Amino acid sequence: MTDFAATKSMFHLPEGMIYLDGNSLGPLPISANDRVSNMLRDEWGDMLITGWNKAGWMAKPMGLGDRIGKLIGAEPGHVTTGDTLSIKVYQAVAAALALRPERKVVLSDNGNFPTDLYMVTGLLKSMGSDYELRVVDPEAVQDALTDEVAVMMLTEVDYRTGRKHDMRALTQAAHACGAITVWDLAHSAGAFPVDLAGCEADFAVGCTYKYLNGGPGAPAFIYVAPRHAEAAQPALSGWLGHEAPFAFDLDYRPGQGVERMRVGTPPIIQMTALEAAMDVWDTVDLNDLRAKSIELCEAFISGVEARCPDLVLASPRDPQQRGSQVSFHFQEGYAAMQALISRGVIGDFRAPDIMRFGFTPLYIDEADVAAAVEILAEIMENRLWDRPEFKVRAAVT
């Protein structure tokens, strides 16, 4: 059994703060302080450029990829890290389209994270006017799978409401009509068990600064199924995805398997922080994590609905149909969230009216949930959100 009291002690959490926003940015693993400091001093400081060999910097993208792969059900050697999630979305969709050159439609849903849609829109514009991004309601995805669809690109968990797609069923449906699948795991990796290999997913991408606690700007990851590893063509053919980067050939030759999906220079400082976070994950059983996550979410929903009748549940009521977050509709949700933050309960807001709360058992427990409900109820019952300073929109909501 996972000792969640022990994992909580591994994170820096400011005194008096209840942090319910790990679905946006995970907190700092305490060990990252020394790990990054030692890397700066002993590796960058003393080794300088020789650190690429002596400190093993060049191997970090694949090493971290395998550690993340264990959390998402990937086969060893088929996940690599680096760059940003937007870049990895572009790479995955471009490679998937190239596997179905006779088809011109990318299917997605309007619950997808907007940047995924932006990236695909830009990609398809560059490929010609006969390509189409077809966006439907989440519930309509399966019916929209036709023999026109080249790629089905979905975010498994809706960033606003936490609604969770059925990866296995939708992947099977996509394959039945000949489409390739691309799954965005930004709100899945570290939130609950994922089984990419078991679901026969084709490509997957995700970030490491949310539930995986890699820190702001932590590198993204990309998965390529073994059956596509040597056929997938990297649209962004960076030098570190080359078969022999230091041959400095003028012509590009893709590297082996998923390594060809590497693009730019690995962010070594950020990867060092991510390694510290992954040490925490090595102590966690994902089934324990999921069970505790559901328990915490259910307690929060029950408490809020009993005490805050003005808030309307936006997330699926069935815990099996949502990720590790709970969202509520409230017309003055932005102001109410600012009032909460002023009292040390950190969640976030998503337009137009969603108050969003993430529940991460690694550092959130039953006492935190009870205290958060109590503070939220006080704010709602006394209209403490109805103050001018709470209605001023900040750059990040």
ABEGO torsion letter per residue (X at the ends): XBBAAAAAAABBBBBGBBBAAAAABBBBBAAAAAAAAAAAAAAAAAAEAAAAAAAGAAAAAAAAAAAAAAAAGBBBGABBBEEBAAAAAAAAAAAAAAABAABABBBBBAABBAAAAAAAAAAAAAAEAABBBBBBBAAAAAAABBAABABBBBBABBAAAGBBBBAAAAAAAAAAAGBBBBBBAAAABGABBBBAAAAGBABBBBBAABAAGAEBGBBBBBBBBAAAAAABBBABBBAAABABAAAGBABBBBBBEAAAABBBBBBAAAAAAAAAAAAAAAABBAAAAAAAAAAAAAAAAAAAAAABAABBBABBABAAABBABBBBBBAAAAAAAAAAAAAGBBBBBBOAABBBBBBBAAABBAAAAAAAAAAAAAAAAAGAABBAAAABBBABX
